[in-house]
Structure formats: C-alpha cells, structure tokens
Amino acid sequence: MKHATQITCLFLDIGGVLLTDGWDHLARRRAAKAFKLNWSEMEERHRLNFDTYEEGKLTLGEYLGRVVFYQKRPFTRAQFRRFMFAQSKPYPQMASLGL
C-alpha cells in the first residue's frame, strides 16, 4: 500500500476563494448607486476594460480612469477605491485551512 503524500502548500486564487468576489456585478451595481453613476454606462466600460486590467496590462488607476474617472466626478479616486476594496470580505473557513 502506498503512503499518501502530505500536502505542504496550497496555491489559491484570492477572489472567490480566500475573499469574496469583491468587484463582481453586484459590487459594481452598489458602487453605481452609492456614487450616483449611470449603471449601464459603467458596466459597458467595465466590460470593455476589465479583461485587459485582469491580464495586468492596465493598472487599477488606468482601469478606473476608463470606467469611472473619464469625466470629472464629485468624489475622489481614493474614495472610490476605498469603497471598491471594502466589497471584498474574507472567507474565514478558507483562511483557517493554513493553520
């Protein structure tokens, strides 16, 4: 009988595994409502830019410049980023796997 190899390392995606999907369509809808943005326009701009951002070909600042800050807004990039980052919540049961 073979002995099982002990698992010593896990490689995990963060969004949807260690954290909730922080910037999914529900989070974007909440952002549109909170910042009084046109949802359909924001969603179309997101659709056109997110894959490029996710591939690392755009910085977060460039992504936000194309999706939200392509025109003057009554809120700052920092305020929007704080809201955006606050959408990610930890999955405690996943974090405890490594302990």
C-alpha beads as a LAMMPS data file, in Angstrom:
LAMMPS data file: protein, C-alpha beads

99 atoms
98 bonds

1 atom types
1 bond types

-500.0 500.0 xlo xhi
-500.0 500.0 ylo yhi
-500.0 500.0 zlo zhi

Masses

1 110.0

Atoms # bond

1 1 1 0.000 0.000 0.000
2 1 1 1.338 3.438 -0.969
3 1 1 1.584 6.183 1.609
4 1 1 -0.220 9.432 0.857
5 1 1 2.000 12.426 0.295
6 1 1 1.441 15.151 2.858
7 1 1 0.147 18.387 1.376
8 1 1 2.538 21.173 2.328
9 1 1 1.389 24.030 0.123
10 1 1 -1.828 25.298 -1.474
11 1 1 -1.947 27.735 -4.382
12 1 1 -5.238 29.610 -4.376
13 1 1 -6.875 32.393 -6.268
14 1 1 -7.834 35.205 -3.933
15 1 1 -11.169 36.453 -5.302
16 1 1 -13.869 33.882 -4.764
17 1 1 -11.564 31.605 -2.755
18 1 1 -9.871 33.461 0.118
19 1 1 -12.055 36.537 -0.358
20 1 1 -15.450 37.123 -1.881
21 1 1 -15.552 38.293 -5.488
22 1 1 -15.069 41.905 -4.494
23 1 1 -15.718 43.550 -7.839
24 1 1 -18.469 41.410 -9.306
25 1 1 -21.600 42.812 -10.952
26 1 1 -23.347 43.181 -7.577
27 1 1 -20.474 45.250 -6.163
28 1 1 -20.381 47.384 -9.303
29 1 1 -24.129 47.954 -9.014
30 1 1 -23.661 49.037 -5.369
31 1 1 -20.879 51.409 -6.463
32 1 1 -23.046 52.881 -9.218
33 1 1 -25.822 53.505 -6.697
34 1 1 -23.543 54.850 -3.945
35 1 1 -21.714 57.248 -6.288
36 1 1 -24.745 58.070 -8.481
37 1 1 -23.174 56.682 -11.655
38 1 1 -25.018 55.514 -14.748
39 1 1 -25.049 51.739 -14.196
40 1 1 -25.345 50.641 -17.828
41 1 1 -22.618 53.032 -18.978
42 1 1 -20.294 51.963 -16.181
43 1 1 -20.994 48.296 -16.879
44 1 1 -20.248 48.690 -20.589
45 1 1 -16.981 50.481 -19.827
46 1 1 -16.118 47.746 -17.316
47 1 1 -16.831 45.046 -19.910
48 1 1 -14.530 46.747 -22.413
49 1 1 -11.636 47.171 -19.951
50 1 1 -11.694 44.547 -17.206
51 1 1 -10.036 41.685 -19.106
52 1 1 -7.138 43.964 -20.021
53 1 1 -6.848 45.055 -16.368
54 1 1 -7.043 41.467 -15.114
55 1 1 -4.246 40.448 -17.521
56 1 1 -2.041 43.104 -15.912
57 1 1 -1.999 45.358 -18.973
58 1 1 -3.739 48.201 -17.112
59 1 1 -3.114 49.480 -13.608
60 1 1 -6.061 49.949 -11.277
61 1 1 -5.691 53.696 -11.798
62 1 1 -5.887 53.283 -15.576
63 1 1 -8.889 50.962 -15.271
64 1 1 -10.708 53.461 -13.034
65 1 1 -9.773 56.287 -15.378
66 1 1 -11.508 54.474 -18.228
67 1 1 -14.508 53.165 -16.299
68 1 1 -15.303 55.904 -13.755
69 1 1 -12.997 58.909 -13.998
70 1 1 -13.177 59.616 -17.728
71 1 1 -15.046 62.757 -16.645
72 1 1 -14.963 64.995 -13.564
73 1 1 -16.651 63.439 -10.529
74 1 1 -17.799 64.930 -7.200
75 1 1 -15.776 62.258 -5.367
76 1 1 -12.113 61.326 -5.395
77 1 1 -10.336 58.279 -6.736
78 1 1 -9.330 57.455 -3.156
79 1 1 -12.963 57.479 -2.007
80 1 1 -13.968 55.214 -4.861
81 1 1 -11.048 52.824 -4.266
82 1 1 -11.911 52.577 -0.551
83 1 1 -15.473 51.658 -1.474
84 1 1 -14.254 49.188 -4.092
85 1 1 -11.806 47.464 -1.724
86 1 1 -14.435 47.289 1.043
87 1 1 -16.518 44.992 -1.177
88 1 1 -14.078 42.102 -0.583
89 1 1 -14.857 40.102 2.521
90 1 1 -12.775 37.181 3.834
91 1 1 -13.967 33.604 3.865
92 1 1 -12.784 32.690 7.399
93 1 1 -13.096 28.962 6.749
94 1 1 -10.616 29.221 3.860
95 1 1 -8.145 31.329 5.821
96 1 1 -8.170 28.788 8.640
97 1 1 -7.112 25.976 6.251
98 1 1 -3.494 27.037 6.547
99 1 1 -3.465 26.991 10.325

Bonds

1 1 1 2
2 1 2 3
3 1 3 4
4 1 4 5
5 1 5 6
6 1 6 7
7 1 7 8
8 1 8 9
9 1 9 10
10 1 10 11
11 1 11 12
12 1 12 13
13 1 13 14
14 1 14 15
15 1 15 16
16 1 16 17
17 1 17 18
18 1 18 19
19 1 19 20
20 1 20 21
21 1 21 22
22 1 22 23
23 1 23 24
24 1 24 25
25 1 25 26
26 1 26 27
27 1 27 28
28 1 28 29
29 1 29 30
30 1 30 31
31 1 31 32
32 1 32 33
33 1 33 34
34 1 34 35
35 1 35 36
36 1 36 37
37 1 37 38
38 1 38 39
39 1 39 40
40 1 40 41
41 1 41 42
42 1 42 43
43 1 43 44
44 1 44 45
45 1 45 46
46 1 46 47
47 1 47 48
48 1 48 49
49 1 49 50
50 1 50 51
51 1 51 52
52 1 52 53
53 1 53 54
54 1 54 55
55 1 55 56
56 1 56 57
57 1 57 58
58 1 58 59
59 1 59 60
60 1 60 61
61 1 61 62
62 1 62 63
63 1 63 64
64 1 64 65
65 1 65 66
66 1 66 67
67 1 67 68
68 1 68 69
69 1 69 70
70 1 70 71
71 1 71 72
72 1 72 73
73 1 73 74
74 1 74 75
75 1 75 76
76 1 76 77
77 1 77 78
78 1 78 79
79 1 79 80
80 1 80 81
81 1 81 82
82 1 82 83
83 1 83 84
84 1 84 85
85 1 85 86
86 1 86 87
87 1 87 88
88 1 88 89
89 1 89 90
90 1 90 91
91 1 91 92
92 1 92 93
93 1 93 94
94 1 94 95
95 1 95 96
96 1 96 97
97 1 97 98
98 1 98 99
